[in-house]
């Protein structure tokens, strides 16, 4: 299975050129049933990345272009009255897909943003008096432009907490950008892709990650990170759920490295992506937030 994982990342470089680490982070987050916040400038391939993941993972893809006039019913769905049968029929929204691209999520009103909360936390949706279970696997990938300040609503902490990781794609290195100029856009090529993984394989991977061993010393290291935030006067307190999220991602990171146990370096490598948005919200862009976590927290805590 590890050989297939490496082949998958090799294939991704043909479409998401020079961004293997981003694909790896997103794939790991998906396998532990998390959600992803992509914050980056337009034109770096956010939509391309989501399409690639949907195609290669064999998932149904829904897309919502968030705007300030978008209503919760446009996301979740609505009961529609049928005059012929004199009954109400549920018209399900794009949320009823296995992978949802919430494009420019911060352009919607807080009320519409909150329509995602129940789905992201409980994997179910309420429409009027009825509750519907979402198909598993289910993942939300939300995007936002870090430089837009007019006509946007900053995501509240309760919403940010639902995202397991926050990251960016970034502009490619010079060699990768030269390759992109030679090959051109890969959107059409992605449309022709077949699923690289089947549901049974994804389930097997998720179960294997769940069995990865975490030594108690590594767990104490995670708690040290949480307690550091709670003692620092200039940081927001990290919740116990954050500790569980760090451990989940560390287990996925270890498994992709071919190990059945977590080492402290796994924790140190993935922690900035898990906690930066929970500590600083949208006050800092992704790059500076990740760097600040590294310098002000991880370099201060002794690795076991």
Residue pairs with C-beta under 8 A, 6 or more apart in sequence:
1 201
1 204
1 205
1 208
2 256
2 258
4 201
5 205
5 256
8 27
8 56
8 196
8 197
9 20
9 23
9 24
9 27
11 56
11 196
12 19
12 20
12 23
12 52
12 56
13 19
13 20
14 186
15 48
15 52
15 186
15 189
15 190
15 193
16 22
16 23
16 45
16 48
16 49
16 52
16 169
17 172
17 176
17 179
17 180
17 183
18 172
18 173
18 175
18 176
18 177
18 179
19 45
19 49
19 169
19 170
19 172
19 176
22 49
22 167
22 169
22 170
23 49
23 52
23 53
24 256
25 165
25 167
25 270
25 273
26 36
26 49
26 53
26 141
26 167
27 53
27 256
28 249
28 252
28 253
28 256
28 270
29 35
29 36
29 139
29 164
29 165
29 249
29 252
30 53
30 57
30 137
30 139
31 202
31 205
31 206
31 209
31 252
32 164
32 206
32 209
32 248
32 249
32 251
32 252
33 137
33 138
33 139
33 206
34 139
34 163
34 164
34 165
34 245
34 248
34 249
35 120
35 139
35 140
35 141
35 142
35 162
35 163
35 164
36 139
36 140
36 141
36 142
36 163
36 164
36 165
36 166
36 167
37 141
37 142
37 143
37 144
37 160
37 163
37 165
37 166
37 167
37 277
38 46
38 49
38 141
38 142
38 143
38 144
38 167
38 168
38 169
39 143
39 144
39 145
39 146
39 166
39 167
39 168
39 285
39 286
40 46
40 143
40 145
40 146
40 168
40 169
40 170
40 286
41 145
41 146
41 147
42 145
44 168
44 169
44 170
44 171
45 169
46 143
46 169
47 101
47 103
47 143
48 186
48 187
48 190
49 169
50 61
50 99
50 101
50 141
51 61
51 187
51 190
51 191
52 190
52 193
53 59
53 99
53 141
54 60
54 61
54 98
54 99
55 190
55 191
55 193
55 194
55 195
56 193
56 195
56 196
56 197
57 99
57 195
57 196
57 197
57 202
58 195
58 196
58 197
58 198
58 199
59 97
59 98
59 99
59 137
59 139
60 97
60 98
60 99
60 135
61 97
61 98
61 99
61 100
61 101
62 94
62 95
62 96
62 97
62 99
62 100
62 101
63 94
63 100
63 101
63 103
64 70
64 74
64 75
64 94
64 95
64 100
64 101
64 102
64 103
65 103
65 104
66 102
66 103
66 104
66 105
66 106
66 107
66 108
66 112
66 113
67 104
67 107
67 108
68 107
68 108
68 109
68 151
70 108
70 109
70 112
71 112
72 111
72 112
72 114
72 115
73 93
74 93
74 112
75 93
75 94
75 95
75 112
75 115
75 116
76 93
76 95
76 115
76 119
76 125
76 126
76 127
77 90
77 91
77 92
77 93
77 95
77 96
77 125
77 127
78 90
78 91
78 93
78 127
79 88
79 89
79 90
79 91
79 127
79 128
80 88
80 89
80 90
80 91
81 87
81 88
82 88
82 89
90 127
90 130
90 132
92 132
94 100
95 115
95 116
95 119
95 125
95 134
96 125
96 132
96 134
96 135
97 135
98 135
98 136
98 137
98 138
98 139
99 138
99 139
99 141
100 138
100 139
100 140
100 141
101 141
101 142
101 143
102 116
102 140
102 141
102 142
102 143
103 142
103 143
104 143
104 144
104 145
104 148
105 113
105 142
105 143
105 144
105 155
106 113
106 144
106 148
106 152
106 153
106 154
106 155
106 282
107 144
107 148
107 151
107 152
107 153
108 153
109 153
110 153
110 156
113 153
113 155
113 156
113 159
114 159
116 140
116 159
116 162
117 158
117 159
117 162
118 124
118 125
118 126
119 125
119 134
119 138
119 140
120 140
120 162
121 162
123 133
123 134
123 136
123 138
124 131
124 132
124 133
124 134
125 131
125 132
125 134
126 132
137 199
137 202
140 163
142 163
144 152
144 155
146 282
146 285
146 286
154 281
154 282
155 281
155 282
157 236
157 278
157 281
160 166
160 277
160 278
160 281
160 282
161 239
161 241
161 278
163 277
164 245
164 248
164 249
164 274
165 249
165 270
165 273
165 274
166 273
166 276
166 277
166 286
166 289
167 273
167 286
168 285
168 286
168 287
170 287
171 177
172 180
205 255
208 255
209 248
209 251
209 252
209 255
210 251
211 260
212 251
212 252
212 254
212 255
212 259
212 260
212 261
212 262
213 260
213 261
213 262
214 247
214 250
214 251
214 261
214 262
215 261
215 262
217 304
218 250
218 262
218 263
218 264
218 267
218 304
219 247
220 304
221 264
221 267
221 301
221 303
221 304
222 243
222 246
222 247
222 250
222 267
223 243
224 301
224 302
225 238
225 243
225 246
225 267
225 271
225 275
225 297
225 298
225 301
226 238
226 240
226 242
226 243
228 235
228 297
228 300
228 301
229 235
229 236
229 237
229 238
229 275
229 279
229 297
230 237
230 238
235 279
236 278
236 279
236 280
236 281
238 275
238 278
238 279
239 278
242 274
242 275
242 278
245 274
246 267
246 270
246 271
246 274
246 275
247 262
249 270
249 273
249 274
250 262
250 266
250 267
250 270
251 262
251 266
253 262
253 266
253 269
253 270
254 260
254 261
254 262
254 263
254 266
257 266
264 303
264 304
265 303
268 298
268 303
271 293
271 298
272 289
272 290
272 293
272 294
272 298
273 290
275 293
275 297
276 284
276 286
276 289
276 290
276 292
276 293
277 289
279 289
279 293
280 289
280 292
284 292
